[in-house]
């Protein structure tokens, strides 16, 4: 999903696109899916690459890890972009949970893993279809690619565990917020037909310098649905300090 943005930013940035713990081609541990721990994973990757500070761009679960990273390592984040997903425990979290489309936040466990095993594509198509403004824009090639990754041993356990950790994430995030708000510039991006302006509403509870942006014509899958507008939006925000 990040290829169009990486191609643009690589001209004047070192671009690092890690798969989070348990996702993609990263290892599949049984635990450690709280976002505080995964932010420490990201810090370890940057340490190994000898990268001291970053402009951090995130989407979906990445938002939650991105917030935890910025809260734990504020001097390492120059600018923060969070795209179309809430942050557990921040702002109107309890109201967001009432959205019936988000039933999967509480779906998981051994029986659910057995139900989905061998049917990963069926399960995942639901998200790509229901969370898109136009499902056709989430291409068949992309669907096949992600379905194969989620069919790897331990992958669906990891996916479910990301959501199962939300209760701990709420505790951790409220502790971060009680200590301090983020002070680096934050771009809160929502898809027009998804979280929209709610992204900025959420982040204004957690940061002092928040800019709101809406990706027109897009649902949740902004890099598949409107990559050009998203790349331009992020590029303009990052360039503001150059």
C-alpha positions in Angstrom: 0.0 0.0 0.0 2.9 2.4 0.7 4.6 2.0 -2.6 3.3 5.3 -4.2 4.2 7.3 -1.1 7.6 5.6 -0.7 8.4 6.4 -4.4 7.7 10.0 -3.8 9.5 10.4 -0.4 12.6 8.4 -1.3 13.8 11.4 -3.4 14.7 13.3 -0.2 14.1 10.9 2.7 15.5 7.6 3.8 12.3 5.6 3.7 11.8 2.7 6.2 8.6 0.6 5.9 8.6 -2.1 8.6 6.0 -4.8 9.0 4.7 -4.6 12.5 5.1 -7.5 14.9 3.3 -10.5 13.6 2.2 -8.8 10.4 3.5 -9.2 6.8 6.8 -11.0 6.8 7.7 -10.1 10.4 8.0 -13.0 12.9 4.9 -14.3 14.5 5.4 -14.3 18.3 2.5 -15.4 20.6 2.4 -12.1 22.5 3.6 -8.6 22.9 0.9 -7.0 20.7 0.3 -4.0 23.0 1.2 -0.9 21.0 3.7 0.3 23.6 5.8 -2.8 23.0 5.5 -2.6 19.3 6.6 1.0 19.4 9.7 -0.3 21.1 10.1 -2.7 18.2 10.1 0.2 15.9 12.7 2.1 18.0 14.9 -1.0 17.9 14.7 -1.1 14.1 15.6 2.6 13.9 18.5 2.0 16.3 19.8 -0.8 14.1 19.7 1.5 11.1 21.3 4.3 13.2 18.4 6.7 12.5 18.0 9.1 15.4 14.8 10.9 14.4 12.0 10.5 11.8 8.9 12.0 10.2 6.5 9.2 11.1 3.6 8.3 8.8 1.1 5.6 9.9 -2.3 4.1 9.0 -4.8 1.9 10.8 -3.0 -0.2 13.6 0.1 1.8 12.6 -1.6 4.9 14.1 -1.8 3.2 17.4 1.9 2.2 17.3 2.8 5.6 16.0 1.1 7.4 18.8 2.8 5.1 21.4 6.2 5.7 19.7 5.7 9.5 19.7 4.6 9.4 23.3 7.6 7.3 24.4 10.2 8.9 22.2 9.0 12.5 21.5 12.4 13.8 20.6 12.7 11.2 17.9 9.6 12.4 16.0 9.8 15.6 13.9 6.3 15.3 12.4 3.6 12.8 12.9 0.9 11.7 10.3 -1.9 9.5 11.5 -4.3 8.2 8.8 -7.9 6.9 9.3 -8.0 4.9 12.5 -8.7 5.8 16.2 -6.2 5.5 19.1 -7.4 3.4 22.0 -8.4 5.4 25.0 -7.9 8.8 23.3 -10.8 11.2 22.7 -14.2 9.7 21.9 -12.9 6.1 22.0 -16.0 4.7 23.8 -18.3 6.3 21.3 -16.2 5.0 18.4 -16.5 1.4 19.8 -20.3 1.6 19.4 -20.1 1.7 15.6 -21.5 -1.7 14.5 -18.9 -1.9 11.6 -16.2 -2.3 14.2 -17.4 -5.6 15.6 -14.1 -7.1 14.7 -12.4 -5.2 17.5 -13.8 -7.9 19.9 -13.5 -10.9 17.5 -10.7 -13.2 18.2 -9.4 -16.2 20.2 -8.8 -19.9 19.4 -12.3 -20.6 18.1 -12.3 -17.6 15.8 -8.8 -18.6 14.5 -10.2 -22.0 13.6 -13.2 -20.5 11.9 -11.1 -18.3 9.7 -8.3 -20.8 9.0 -8.3 -21.6 5.2 -11.0 -18.9 4.7 -8.7 -15.9 5.2 -9.7 -14.3 1.9 -13.5 -14.5 2.8 -12.8 -12.8 6.1 -10.6 -10.1 4.7 -12.8 -9.3 1.7 -15.4 -8.1 4.2 -13.0 -5.3 5.4 -11.9 -4.4 1.9 -15.5 -4.2 0.7 -17.3 -2.5 3.6 -14.5 0.0 4.5 -14.0 1.2 0.9 -15.9 4.0 -0.8 -15.5 2.0 -4.0 -14.4 -1.6 -3.4 -13.2 -2.0 -7.0 -10.2 0.3 -6.1 -8.9 -2.4 -3.7 -7.5 -4.5 -6.6 -7.6 -8.2 -7.0 -3.8 -8.3 -7.0 -3.7 -6.5 -3.6 -6.4 -8.8 -2.2 -4.5 -11.9 -3.2 -1.2 -10.5 -1.9 -2.6 -9.8 1.6 -4.7 -13.0 1.8 -1.5 -15.0 1.2 0.3 -13.2 3.9 -2.5 -13.7 6.4 -2.6 -17.4 5.5 0.9 -17.8 6.8 1.3 -19.8 10.1 0.5 -17.6 13.0 -0.6 -14.6 10.9 -4.3 -14.6 11.8 -3.4 -15.1 15.5 -1.2 -12.1 15.2 -3.9 -10.1 13.5 -6.5 -10.9 16.1 -4.0 -10.2 18.9 -3.6 -6.7 17.6 -7.2 -6.0 18.6 -7.2 -8.2 21.7 -4.5 -5.8 23.1 -6.7 -2.7 22.9 -7.7 -2.9 26.6 -4.0 -2.7 27.6 -3.5 0.0 25.0 -6.2 2.1 26.6 -4.4 1.9 29.9 -1.0 2.7 28.4 -2.3 5.6 26.3 -4.1 7.2 29.1 -0.9 7.0 31.2 1.0 8.7 28.3 -1.6 11.4 28.0 -1.6 12.0 31.8 2.1 12.6 31.5 2.1 15.0 28.5 0.4 15.8 25.2 2.4 15.5 22.0 4.0 18.8 21.0 5.3 17.9 17.5 3.1 18.9 14.5 0.5 16.2 13.8 -1.5 15.7 10.6 -4.7 13.8 11.3 -6.0 12.4 8.0 -9.4 10.8 7.5 -11.1 9.3 4.5 -14.1 11.3 3.4 -16.4 8.2 3.8 -14.6 6.8 6.8 -13.3 8.6 9.9 -13.1 12.0 8.1 -12.8 14.9 10.6 -13.0 12.5 13.6 -9.3 11.9 13.2 -8.5 15.5 14.1 -11.1 15.4 16.9 -9.3 12.4 18.4 -5.8 13.8 18.1 -6.7 17.2 19.6 -7.2 15.3 22.8 -3.6 14.0 22.6 -1.6 16.7 20.8 -1.2 20.5 20.9 -0.5 21.2 17.2 -3.0 19.3 15.0 -3.9 19.9 11.4 -7.0 18.3 9.9 -7.1 16.8 6.4 -9.7 14.8 4.5 -9.0 12.5 1.6 -11.9 13.1 -0.8 -13.6 10.2 -2.5 -12.0 7.7 -0.1 -13.1 5.3 2.5 -10.6 3.7 5.0 -8.1 2.4 2.4 -6.8 5.7 1.4 -3.6 4.6 -0.3 -5.6 2.2 -2.5 -8.5 4.6 -3.1 -6.9 7.9 -3.6 -3.1 7.6 -3.5 -2.3 10.8 -5.4 -4.2 13.1 -3.0 -2.8 11.3 0.0 0.8 11.5 -1.2 0.4 15.2 -2.0 -1.2 15.9 1.4 1.5 14.1 3.3 4.3 15.6 1.2 3.0 19.2 1.8 2.9 18.6 5.5 6.4 17.1 5.7 7.8 19.8 3.4 6.5 22.6 5.7 9.7 22.3 7.8 12.2 21.9 5.0 
